[in-house]
Amino acid sequence: MKYYLMLTVLCCGLTVLGADKSPRETLNDLKVEQKKVAQEIYKLRLKLIKEDPALAKLHKKIMELHREMALKLESKKSMRIMVDKASQLDQKIKDLEKKVPEETEE
């Protein structure tokens, strides 16, 4: 709970400090801050799982179930077809991104 309170205070402070910035600059700053906070949350989760044996045991069970489910899903023909389709779309997008120049935001 303290973490969320500190995060709220930080965001409010950024809003006040960013009042003289353009909305685009403020948005970019908030996106950067959002990525930093997401990384901090991820690192904290890893730390807590490593430190707490109960969490580590639960995490291990979840990962085993996740692997089992993934294997069962991948064994279905309809899922393989969709995964192949997604891969083809990803490749087409990558190919087009190489051909299309990036647009600059203003």
DAWO-V751752 format. One record per helix or strand. SS is the DSSP state (2 for helix, 1 for strand). FROM is the first residue (numbers start at 1). TO is the last residue. If there is no record, write none. Layout:
ss=<SS SS>
from=<FROM FROM>
to=<TO TO>
//
This chain:
ss=<2 2 2 2>
from=<2 23 53 77>
to=<20 51 74 99>
//
